Amino acid sequence: MNDNPNKDLHQLKLDWEATALKKVLDRFPERKDTFTTSSNQPLDRVYLPQNGADAAHYMEQLGFPGQYPYTRGVQPTMYRGRFWTMRQYAGYATAEETNARYRFLLERGQTGLSVAFDLPTQIGYDSDDPMALGEVGKVGVSIPSLRDMARLFAGIPLDQVSTSMTINAPATILLAMYIAVGKQQGIEPARLRGTVQNDILKEYIARGTYIFPPRPSMRLITDLFAYCAREVPKWNTISISGYHIREAGSTAVQEVAFTLANGIAYVQAALDAGLDVDDFAPRLSFFFNAHNHFLEEVAKFRAARRLWARIMRERFGASNPKSMALKFHTQTGGSTLTAQQPANNVVRVTLQALSAVLGGTQSLHTNSMDEALALPTEHAVEVALRTQQIIAYESGVADTIDPLAGSYLIEHLTDSIEAGACEYIERIDALGGALAAIEAGFVQGEINDAAYAYQRAVEAGESIVVSVNKFAGDESAADHLDILQVDPAIETGQREKLAAIRAERDHTRVTELLNHLDTAARGDDNLMPLFIDCVEADITLGEICGVLRQVFGEYRPQVTV
């Protein structure tokens, strides 16, 4: 806010440069001493309205980068300091094969890791469980044990990379494995950096990889919040995901509204568990989709940042600036990719990635051209990574902060998306909050209506999808692509590895820990330390989740006719 309404924007900028900006520059110099265009025109760090602008209104709605309300970005230097983290989501087959893919990406300039787990891992089953039959390693990497997690990161020092793990229902257990691997490498938990998705509400809404009912699921989430605040302070304890909400068919306004409503629910659950908002809120993070309408997407990211800052300060009384700063990862829109003429997907992904950068993302995954057909090949992944690198190093858009600010359309869309999201949040509050709205089917119904309207528009030719309902070409174009094949034999290999673990481990210790877990789950102690003890004793993911299933039960969505 503008503490002195008599100051003009020029003076306010000087104040910002002398305080917030100087503090950052003293520790982290920018990438270059000067930034210019290709014709040597100098580029300022941040541009403001012309003289005569209403300074009070500007500061209330936009402000300066790194300051409330964070519309223009969460860091004072943004990408002039360093680029966003280039974090390609990857995982398939075995830990060894995925480790090779990680090394391939790191060698080609990727700056962070993102783990895709297979479906059995996502819903808490071991590879040898009958429920896992035919799914091991298919949509991600199979990680039923600590030994698999160690293989996944073999030769990758965990204190030198940040790792994002897309895991929800068993997030606490997979993080326990990651912490245990760090300890094996001689790295204390306090030095680990990364994010665990840990967002169960959107699973009930849009994705479906839930295990437990809402109340015990929220308990696991707040246990992780509390543990990491004490022991793993650099870890982002949740990635509140709008990505899957958008993939299910929501609009941009709904993506912002339902994601932030879920965020409100998590903050309230943590407060109800006795945590202080400024102890855990700085490690909250978000995950958004970059969809096709380029300008709307830029505005969406700005609106989400501003709205969350206001929610945290006005609704929850946060005082730490880091508690109000919405940090987010972006992935380009998987549902926008087409199997027809898959090379066109490179163009779609480029525009979507550019919108995320212009919107101020902290990290980015760019989808591969072949993902409408299969898991991506090395060639397709490299093209996707190069897309980010070209935007970063060649386009110039990272050389000044929030370059589209002040555009009449961008500011109108930012205001409009924020207002629409506020209306939705008020409706959700009236229903009793996000969980009650989900249980009532309100959120799912709104998404379903939006998805149906879009599909009808495509089928009627009102919304054009190039190569699908207009400009159709050679339908055999996809035949020329190499397709990644996951060997079905890996399931047998994973079964053999699990059999070896069960034969070699200390059975007395295993029994003691599983009994202890059963007792602890029925109480209210923080379960994270016990999960670490369990995985270090070679107790598997499925065995831990099996005990929790017996105590917590399993979630079954209500079916309405």
GIKAVEN-V116038 format. One record per backbone hydrogen bond with DSSP energy under -1.0 kcal/mol. CO is the residue of the C=O (numbers start at 1). NH is the residue of the N-H. E is the energy in kcal/mol with one decimal. If there is no record, write none. Layout:
BEGIN
co,nh,e
CO,NH,E
CO,NH,E
END
This chain:
BEGIN
co,nh,e
4,7,-1.9
8,12,-2.3
9,13,-2.5
10,14,-1.9
11,15,-2.3
12,16,-2.3
13,17,-2.6
14,18,-2.0
15,19,-1.1
16,21,-2.4
19,23,-2.2
20,24,-1.4
21,25,-2.8
22,26,-2.3
24,28,-3.4
35,43,-3.0
37,40,-1.8
41,37,-2.2
45,401,-2.8
50,53,-1.3
54,58,-2.5
55,59,-2.6
56,60,-1.9
57,61,-2.3
58,62,-3.2
58,63,-1.8
64,67,-1.9
67,70,-2.8
70,73,-1.4
73,66,-2.6
77,80,-2.1
78,81,-1.4
78,82,-1.4
80,31,-3.6
85,87,-1.0
85,364,-2.4
86,111,-1.6
86,112,-1.2
90,116,-1.9
93,142,-2.0
94,98,-2.3
95,99,-2.5
96,100,-1.7
97,101,-1.6
98,102,-2.5
99,103,-2.3
100,104,-2.1
101,105,-2.4
102,106,-2.8
103,107,-2.4
105,110,-2.4
106,109,-1.5
113,164,-2.7
114,90,-2.7
115,166,-1.8
116,141,-3.1
118,122,-2.2
119,123,-1.6
120,125,-3.0
121,124,-1.4
126,129,-1.7
129,132,-2.0
130,133,-1.2
132,135,-2.5
135,138,-1.5
137,93,-2.5
141,118,-2.5
144,541,-3.0
145,149,-1.8
146,150,-2.5
147,151,-2.0
148,152,-2.3
149,153,-1.3
151,154,-1.2
153,156,-2.2
157,160,-1.9
162,113,-2.5
163,195,-2.3
164,115,-3.1
165,167,-1.7
165,197,-2.6
167,198,-2.8
168,171,-2.0
170,174,-2.0
171,175,-2.5
172,176,-1.8
173,177,-2.0
174,178,-2.1
175,179,-2.8
176,180,-2.2
177,181,-2.5
178,182,-2.3
179,183,-2.1
180,184,-2.0
181,185,-1.7
182,187,-3.3
183,186,-1.4
188,191,-2.1
189,192,-1.7
193,163,-1.7
194,236,-3.4
195,165,-2.4
197,239,-2.8
200,204,-1.5
201,205,-1.4
202,206,-3.2
202,207,-1.1
203,208,-1.8
208,210,-1.2
211,555,-2.4
213,217,-1.8
214,218,-2.7
215,219,-1.8
216,220,-2.1
217,221,-1.8
218,222,-2.4
219,223,-2.3
220,224,-1.9
221,225,-2.2
222,226,-2.5
223,227,-2.5
224,228,-2.6
225,229,-2.1
226,230,-1.2
227,231,-3.2
232,235,-2.0
236,196,-1.7
238,285,-1.7
240,287,-2.2
242,246,-2.5
243,247,-2.3
244,248,-1.5
245,250,-1.6
246,249,-1.6
251,255,-2.3
252,256,-2.1
253,257,-2.7
254,258,-3.0
255,259,-1.7
256,260,-2.5
257,261,-2.2
258,262,-1.9
259,263,-2.1
260,264,-2.5
261,265,-1.8
262,266,-2.1
263,267,-2.4
264,268,-2.6
265,269,-2.3
266,270,-2.2
267,271,-2.4
268,272,-2.8
269,273,-1.3
270,275,-2.3
271,274,-1.8
276,279,-1.9
276,280,-1.1
277,281,-2.6
280,283,-1.7
281,284,-1.8
285,240,-2.9
286,329,-2.7
287,242,-3.4
287,243,-1.3
288,331,-1.9
290,333,-1.9
292,294,-1.4
293,297,-2.4
294,298,-1.9
295,299,-2.1
296,300,-2.4
297,301,-1.9
298,302,-1.5
299,303,-2.8
300,304,-2.4
301,305,-1.8
302,306,-2.1
303,307,-2.7
304,308,-2.3
305,309,-1.9
306,310,-1.9
307,311,-2.4
308,312,-2.7
309,313,-2.0
310,314,-2.9
311,315,-1.9
311,316,-1.3
312,318,-2.7
320,323,-1.8
321,324,-1.1
327,286,-2.2
328,362,-2.6
328,363,-1.1
329,288,-2.7
330,365,-2.5
331,290,-2.0
333,336,-1.1
334,337,-1.3
341,344,-2.2
342,345,-1.6
343,346,-1.5
344,348,-1.7
345,349,-2.8
346,350,-1.9
347,351,-2.1
348,352,-2.4
349,353,-2.9
350,354,-2.3
351,355,-1.9
352,356,-1.7
353,357,-2.1
354,358,-2.7
355,359,-1.5
356,361,-2.1
357,360,-1.3
362,85,-2.5
363,330,-2.0
364,87,-2.1
365,332,-1.7
368,371,-1.6
370,373,-1.9
370,374,-1.8
377,381,-2.4
378,382,-2.4
379,383,-2.0
380,384,-2.0
381,385,-2.4
382,386,-2.7
383,387,-1.6
384,388,-1.1
385,389,-2.0
386,390,-2.6
387,391,-1.9
388,392,-2.6
389,393,-3.0
390,394,-2.2
390,395,-1.2
396,399,-1.5
402,405,-2.0
404,407,-1.9
407,411,-2.7
408,412,-1.9
409,413,-3.0
410,414,-2.5
411,415,-2.3
412,416,-2.6
413,417,-2.8
414,418,-2.1
415,419,-2.4
416,420,-2.5
417,421,-2.6
418,422,-2.3
419,423,-2.0
420,424,-1.8
421,425,-2.5
422,426,-2.4
423,427,-1.8
424,428,-2.5
425,429,-2.7
426,430,-2.0
427,431,-1.1
428,433,-2.6
429,432,-1.4
433,437,-2.4
434,438,-2.4
435,439,-2.8
436,440,-1.9
437,442,-1.8
438,441,-1.4
441,445,-2.2
442,446,-2.2
443,447,-2.1
444,448,-2.8
445,449,-2.3
446,450,-1.9
447,451,-2.8
448,452,-2.4
449,453,-2.2
450,454,-2.1
451,455,-2.4
452,456,-2.4
453,457,-1.9
454,458,-2.2
455,459,-2.6
456,460,-2.0
457,462,-2.1
457,463,-1.7
458,461,-1.3
465,468,-2.4
465,469,-1.9
470,467,-3.3
474,477,-1.6
476,479,-1.4
477,480,-1.4
478,481,-1.6
487,490,-2.0
488,491,-1.5
489,493,-1.9
490,494,-2.5
491,495,-2.0
492,496,-2.1
493,497,-2.0
494,498,-2.2
495,499,-2.2
496,500,-2.0
497,501,-2.1
498,502,-2.4
499,503,-1.6
500,504,-1.7
501,505,-1.8
506,510,-2.2
507,511,-2.4
508,512,-2.4
509,513,-2.4
510,514,-2.5
511,515,-2.2
512,516,-2.3
513,517,-2.7
514,518,-2.1
515,519,-2.0
516,520,-2.9
517,521,-2.7
520,523,-1.1
527,531,-2.3
528,532,-2.0
529,533,-2.0
530,534,-2.5
531,535,-2.6
532,536,-2.1
534,539,-2.2
535,538,-1.7
540,544,-2.2
541,545,-2.8
542,546,-1.9
543,547,-1.6
544,548,-2.0
545,549,-2.6
546,550,-1.7
547,551,-1.7
548,552,-3.6
549,553,-1.9
END
